[in-house]
Amino acid sequence: MNNLSCKLNIPLGPSLRDPSLEADLQARLDEGHRVFAVGDIHGHLATFRALLHRLDLKPEDRVVCLGDMIDRGPQSAGVVDLVRTHPQIVCLKGNHEHMAVQSVQKNGTFEAWQPWMQRGGKSTYGSYIVQAEGDLYDAKQTMLDDFMWLDNLPTQIVLDRLRLVHAGYDPRMPLDMQGEKELLWIRKEWHQHEGPVDPARTVLFGHTTTTKLGDAGEVARSAQRLPDGRPAWIGLDVGAYNHVSPGIAAVNLTTLNTIKQPTLRCDRWFERINTRPQRKSNKKKAWKGPDSLKEAEVSQSFGLKALALRARRASLLTLRAQRELERVGVVFPPSARCIVDASAGYRIFRQDTRSVLNETSSLGPTSFRVYRKTAPATRQTPRVTSSANGAISTLN
C-alpha cells in the first residue's frame, strides 16, 4: 500500500503493456493509416460520439482513449459500453478506472468503494442504475463485468516515436521502473520538469486539465523540444466540464494536429447545476454546484431522479406525438395511450368514419352542432269593423 497525493491508500501495481496492441498500432501508422489519441471523456457520451463523427474514421483507423472514460459526467455506463464494443477503439487505464476497480471484491462480488464514490463515482454508479432501468442487481452485475475489463487495460503504450499514458512519468525514475502510482496519478513532478524524459518520443497524456498548464480549454504543448523539433509532451485533457471552453480533444499521432469537439448542450450538466451568479463579463468564472456538487445530476439519489425525469419526458413526447397524429386523422380510443409503431410493441388505432356518425362523442374545439330555428305559427290579427248603425264587431 502506498500513500498517494490524493490521500488514498490503494493497491498499486506495476506498469502493464500490451505488445500485440503496440505492434498493431505501429504497423497502422507505418502503412499511413490514422491513429488518434483522445483525452479524458469522463462520461460525456454524446460529446464523445460527436467527436468520433468528426474524426470520420476509415476501416483501418484507430482511436486510443487515454483513460478516465468514467466519472463526473452523465453517461459513464454508456461510454464503457461504447468503448468495449467499438472495433476501432482501444483504451488505457486512468486513475478513475483505478479507483472504480477497488469496488470489485476478492470473492467476485461488487460493493461500491466509498473513496471512489466521493471522487466522482456516484455519477457512474447512478448511470448504471439508469441503464438497468432501476434494477440494482442488474446494474451491479454489469458494473462487475465492466470493471473487471477496466482492470485489465494497459497503463501505457510505447511506439517508435510516441508514448501514450494517462498521467505522465516521474522524471526522477527510470522509465522502465515506473508503475501505476506514476503512470496513473502523477501531476506536477511530471509536467513542471525541464527537459524531455524520452529524447526519442513525444509523450501524450491526459489527467491534468490544460487549464492548469496555461492553455485553458486547448491542447497544451511543452515548450521543451525533442531533437527532431517535436514537443516533449502534449496534454490532451482540455476539460469536458471546465468553465472556460469545455470539450474533448483528439490528436492525430502522425501529424500531431488537433481536433476538438466542444461539450454538447445535453452534456453540460455543470451549467444546469451552477449556483454561482453570472454577471455580464468577458471573463468566464468557474461554475459551482449546490453543496459543492462536482458531478452530473445522475449522481443524486443513485439515478432514481434521472429515471423519473426520463419517464416524464417520455410521457410528454408520447402526448405530443399523439396530438400530431390526430391532426392527420389517426385517432385513439380513450384507453389507448401508446401511439408508436406496432413493431415496437404498441398499436395504432384508426377511426372508422361510419362508426363516428353513429357514436355520440363529446364536443370539442373542432366539432359543433347546427340548430335550425323553426318559424313560429302565423297569428291572425283581429280586424275591427263597424256597422251602419254604429255597432262594432270583431272578425276573426
Secondary structure, 3 states (H helix, E strand, C coil): CEECCCCCEECCCCCCCCHHHHHHHHHHHHCCCCEEEECCCCCCHHHHHHHHHHHCCCCCCEEEECCCCCCCCCCHHHHHHHHHHCCCEEECCCHHHHHHHCCECCCCCECCCHHHHHHHHHHHHHHHHHHCCCCHHHHHHHHHHHHHHHHCCCCEEECCCEEEECCCCCCCCCHHHCCHHHHHHCCHHHHCCCCCCCCCCEEEECCCCHHHCCCCCCCEECCCECCCCCECEEECCCCCCCCCCCEEEEEECCCCCEEEEECCHHHCHHHHCCCCCCCCCCCCCCCCCHHHCCCCHHHHHHHHHHHHHHHHHHHHHHHHHHHHHHHCCCCCCCCCCCCCCHHHCCCCCCCCHHHHHHCCCCCCCCCCCCCCCCCCCCCCCCEEEECCCCCEEEEC
